[in-house]
């Protein structure tokens, strides 16, 4: 497959972030923070009215987008910045574009966007194909 600087990467879409999946991530990550599990705690902290997705799960969405765009690749570097929360029920879209190609390394910019709210995470990555 041919890649060119400026190419858009296929979007990776989660139609609705699952609060049930957050419970599984909490176990997997050993992260019992109640903002991921109990909407009443989220409300009491003034953080909204839905449970908040774990940051590593949000990063995984972007990693899945990269891995789907470049099957068999290895992510060499990845940097991202958390800009806002992802809540249970949110539709999220990870997308990106190629910014540089050098030999078997492809550099990309990417974002994770929440439908109706905009970018909640943004960053860069280099993949080896």
Buried (B, 14 or more C-beta within 10 A) or exposed (E): EEBEEEBEBEEBEBEEBBBEBBEEBBEEBEBEEBBBBEBEBBEEEEBBEBBBBBBEBBBBBBBEBBBBBBEEBEBEEBEBEBEEBBBBEBBBBBBBEBBEBEEEBBBBBBBBBBEEBEEBBBBBBBBBB
